Amino acid sequence: MGHRLLSYLLAAVFMLSGASAFAAPTIKIGALFSVTGPAAFLGEPERNTAVMVVDQINKAGGIKGKKIELIVYDTNGDATKAKQLVNKLIKNDKVSAIIGPSTTGESMAIINDVEKAGVPLISCAAGIKITEPVKKWVFKTAQNDSLAVARIYEYLQKNRLNKVAILTVSDGFGQSGREQLKAQAKKYGISVVSDDTYGPKDTDMSPQLTKIRGSKAQALICWGTNPGPAVVAKNARQLGLKMPVFMSHGVSSKKFIQLAGDAAEGLKLPSGKVIVADLLPASDPQKKSLMAFVNDYKKHYRAEGDHFGGHAWDAVMLLKGAIERGGDTPAAIRDQLEKTRQFHGIGGTFTFTSQDHAGLGKDAFVLVEVKNKDWVIVK
Amino acid sequence: MEQILQYSLSGIATGAIYALIGIGFSIIYNATGIINFAQGEFVMLGGILTFFFLDILQFPLWGAIILAVTGATLCGLLFERLAIRPLAKATPINLVIVTIGGSILIRGLAMLIWGKDTHSVPSFSGDNPIAIGSATLLPQHLWIMGITLAVICLNKYFFYHTINGKAMRACAYNPRAAGLVGIDVKRMVLLSFVISSAMGSLAGIIIAPLTMTAYDVGVMLGLKGFCAAIIGGMSTGMSVVVGGLLLGVLESLGAGLISSGYKDAIAFIILLLILFIRPQGLFGKAETERV
């Protein structure tokens, strides 16, 4: 008995001393991701990636000798919860910077809180209004829809297709795409001759496509996330639609090809570079980051790294760069983030300025085509 | 105007599905007097179980279909046994709420088992479109129309020429009198759940290659089937079929000719109009005893 008691005591002493050894100063970074709930397909890879990257940084000795402590909270995709948790991060955990949330709605909900507290936020959501107009403490890594639209229109202009039909899903993503498609058309000498929508749960889009088939359109642009565009692709094939069909970056994953099957062949869409990382020429400045991310993610989670994980990768790496250059106080991180120039990340090449907290250009997207159930880059 | 043909053909194919689901609603309504709002979930189960047996357990397509119908029917049977029968003294409104609860439970379990992703199911016989005049159809559309027709004929035969079918009709007219002449009313209620879950799952299976399947596809399809049943006056015969086809065609025409934004609105405007103006259904005679 006496021995056992003694060993317990010893263990307790060791644990205490161990704890104090670990209490060396760390840099606390908060993360809000919707790991569960309707936006889990965003939040889960984002969380996984952030944890993975922070682990790697710590294993390599941290940033300027300080380890990073990542505090992740799950928002359920709920804006109210995001607001509570951001306050917890700021007031209780006293973090130096925050990455996330995953969705535009949640990001908009917490902007006031980080602005008031003066903590830099790097959102992983795509909504253009997060950084437009520019907020002092708010940055983002996901590409704006407007860049994807510009990519398609550029291609259409080059190939002299100037009458398009648009078919957009009636949710936030589709609406934002529809606005951009209509707003930018003129700049590229393109006219929208048919403007239709479908519901996110619709199971048959052949009426809309029949109408488009009868219109003067020379190309069809469909804007939505799975599964709607796969149904559109199947219906288009059934109706023998002759015009080239373009999809949005919302379906740039293997899942789409799997859902649409043969009907996906020949479809083109703008996409971030993750899915074609291995096809990029070695001269592409993002190639190194992309390959590192894709390989690491595969090794850690036995799954393909995707765009969403990439947003979190960019957020962590941007913070790392800023802390290396400046220091780990919130104000120093913010100032250094704004001075980021030509950072070749996953989502694109970031250059933040005091007028631009989204930081990406058109080169963030490549136009890809589905061939033999895989992606090829359209030159 | 040549587009009208395409709109109509697309509408008929979708409408056939609505009809199958609608008849499922009617069968249970006639046997028990309740609207089974879990009907859409059996449609979902049909599609997702086919995916499960085909893609994950690697059964051949026909085996997967039979197993999926069996699985969904078993769920229907369990649902009646565990959720409906124990509440023998419940009022119809209680039972309706039980079915809503049941539908949420089934959907939740499907989400836990198969995840939130959409899954695709291959077509029964290829994807090469068939031209009919200026319009095109897929072989799968023919399957849908053919199977719907076959099921309706079987249904008719069952209800008018077999002893169990006649007994079920007797229960629909007057359960008390049916009980008095020796019909086991409880067994008929169970049978109605079995038949309608089998039909619902079949609808889910034949449409899955076109629309793909996920844990939450049952909600909208269920509601559309309910509209078809209301238009047809909750009968188990042709009027629900006509109701379903009418709904499908109007939806398709509305989306093509007026605006695609109103597609779902059309179904529900028709539903409301029928409930306001002709609650006995488009073709039914006003009955005084059935409120």
Interface residues (C-beta under 8 A of the other chain):
Chain A: A40 F41 S170 D196 T197 Y198 G199 K201 D202 T203 D204 S206 P207 Q208 T210 K211 R213 G214 N226 P227 A230 V231 K234 R237 Q238 L239 G240 K255 Q258 L259 A260 G261 D262 A263
Chain B: E2 Q3 Q6 Y7 S10 G11 A13 T14 K116 D117 T118 H119 S120 P122 D127 P129 A131 T136 L137 L138 I207 L210 T211 M212 A214 D216 V217 V219 M220 L221 E251 S252 L253 A255 G256 L257 S259 S260 G261 K263 D264
